[in-house]
Amino acid sequence: MRFGALLSLSAAGLLAACTSLPTSNFYTLAGASSDAGAQATQAGSSSTVPFYFELAPVDMPQQVARNQLVVQTSPAQVKVLEEKRWASLPSDEVRRALSADLMRRLGSIDVYGTSHPESASVYRVKVSVQRFESWPGSQAVIDAVWSVRVAGDTAVLTCRTVAQERVATGYDALVDGHRKAVDEIAAAISAGVRSLSSMPAPAASSSKSKSAVRSLVLPCPAASVMTSASAR
């Protein structure tokens, strides 16, 4: 009888321990941005888009390349939050959000890893995140170096965007801050694509002149141009 009572108590204790285990919260950067500037015309059918773009996988710093949220507790110290997690790796989250933002802003289609018409213009976009910092109740920071070039051309536009968004208390606010930072980077990249697309085509008659035109160092879009792009 005593053994049965002890067994029942042990089972009850195990059940209580299981029910008291903390649950994980999962966050994503996907979905509509809270920035009104991201509300642009959706991309149309493949026959109506003016060009395509290819967004390569995004490079992220190794210290945040994990599902757990990594938050800053000081400039030299971070904390890994086991119960606060990204729905997928941060590099995938940033790439997915950037791709959606660029499609809205450019009225185009991301054809990375997908077949597309051979005759179409394709802008290849590469993003390397140098810093991805999460300061709860303070700010979300994404420092990214990005480049744009037309497939088959040697002209490359390489720029840097440092997006810093103030955030309120709470992890929902922190994630929303990163979402806004991604949108700011998308605005800069879309301005870069439009800047590159406005360059005159090199003369086909002279390979020397073509080389000269395309060896120029291309300037990054001015802040005013990026602001204008964000309103599209």
N, C-alpha and C positions, 0 to 999 in steps of 0.2 A: 504494500500500500504506500509506504513511504517512498519507495523507488519510483512508483508511478507518479506521485506528486512532484518529486524532484524533476522527473522527465518533463512533466507538464510545465513546470516553472522555467526550465531551460528552454523549451520550445517557445514559450511566451517571451522570454528575454531575447532570444534570437530574432523573433518577429518584430519586437519593438526596436531592436538595433537596426534591422533592415529598413523599417519604415522611417527611421530618423536619419538615414543617410541623405546628405545634401544632394539636390538635383542640379544638373548642369544646365546653364542657359546658353543657347546658341544664337549667334549674331551673323548677319550678312550685310554686305554692301550693295546687294542687288536691289532692284525696285526703283520706283520713281524718286528722283532727288528732290529734296526740300527747297533747292534753289530754283526760284522761278525762271531764271535764265536758261535752265535746261529744257524748258518746255518749247521745243522746236518741232518742226514738221517731221512726222515719221517718214522713214525711208519707203519709197514706193517699190514697184515691182522691178525685177532685174533689168527690164527693158527700158526703164525710165530714169534710172540713177545716172548722174553725169560721170561718175567714176566709182571705183571700188577702193577699199583699203584693206590691208592685212595687218592686224595687230598681233605681233609675236608674243609668246609667253613673257610675262613681266618678271624681271629679276628683283629679288627682295633681299635685305640684309639677313644673314644667317640667324641672328639672335631673335628675330621675330618669325622665322620660317617654321612655325608650329601652329597647331590648332588652338592652343590656349592663348588667351589675351595676355600680352606682355606689357605691363604698365611701368612708367617711370616713377620712382619714388624720390629720386634725386638725379642730378646730371650724370652721376657715376654709378647709379644703382637702379636695378629693375626688379619687378616682382612678377612671377608667373602665376596666373590665376587659373587653377585647375577647374573651377566651377563655372568659369566664363570662357566660352570657346567660340571660335569662328565656325561657320557651317562647313567651310572648306578652307584649305590653306590660304593665308593672306594673299599670296601671289595670284591665286585663282580668283579670289574675291575682287582684288583690284582690277585684274584683267577683264573680268566679266562686267564690272561696273563701267570701266573705261570704254569698252566696246559698245555698250548700250548708249552711253553718253555721246560717243562719236557718231554713231548711226543717227541719233536724233539731230545732232548739230549740223552734220554734213549732208543729211538726206541721202546717205549712202548705205552700203552693205559691207560688213566685215567678212571677207572671203578667205580668211586664214584657214588653211587645210581643206579648202573647198575649190572645186573647179569653177572657172569663170571664162568668159569669152577672151580669146587670145588677143583680139584687137582693142580691148578695153584698157583704159589707163588705170593702173593700180598703184596706190601710194602705200609704201611699206613703212610701218610705224614700229619703233622699238622703244621701250621704256625701261630704264634701270633706276629703281628706287634706292637712293643713298641712305635716307633716314625715314623710318616709319615709327614715330613716337606717339605714345598715348599718355597724356597727363590728365588723370581723372579730375574733373572739376576745374580744369584750367584750359588746356588746348590739345588739339590733334594736329600733328605735323607730318606732312609728306614732302620730302625733298627728292625730286626726281630729275634725272637727265634723260631727255628724249630726243629722238631723231626721226626725220621724215625724208624719204626719197622716193622718186618714181622708179618703178621696176624697169630695169634696162638702161637706167641713166646713172651717171656717176655723181651728179649734184646731190649733196646731202645737207639738210638743214639740221643742225644740232644745237639744242638749247637746254636751259635748266629752269625749272619752276619750283619755287619753294612755297607750298601752300600751308598756311597756319590759320586754323579756325578755333576761335574761342568756344569753349563748351561749358555747359552747366554741370551740376552734380548728377551723377548717375551714369551707368554704362550705356544706356540707350542714347543719352546725349553725346557720349564719347564716340560711339559708332556713327551717329549722325554727323558729327564733326568730321570724321574720316570720309564719309560719303560726300560732304561738301568739298573737302580737299581734293578728292578724286575729280569732282566736277570742275573745279578750278583748273586742274591739270588738263582735263579734256578741252576746256575752253582755249587754253594756250595751244594745244596740239591742233585743234581745228583751225585756229588762226594761222598756224604754221602751214597746214595743208593748203589753205586758200592762198597764202603768200607764195608758196611754191608753184601752185597751179597758175598764178598770174604771170609767172616768168615767161618771156617770149621764147618760143622754140628756136633752137639753134639752126642756122642755115644748113640745109642738107647738101649744098653744093661743095662745101669745104670742110673736110674732116679736121683741119687745123683750127678753123674758127669755132667749130663745135667743141673742140677740146678746150679752147681758150674761154668760151662762155661758161662751160660747165665746171671749170676749175676755180671759179670765183668763190670766195668765202661768203656764204649766204647769211645775211643778218637775221637775227631772231625778231619776231613780230614785236612791235612796241606795245607797251601796256595798254595804250588807248585802243589798239587794234584788238587785243585780247578782250577788253571790256566790251567792245562792239560785238565780238563773236559770241560772248556770253549772253547777249540779248537776243540772239537768233532763235 
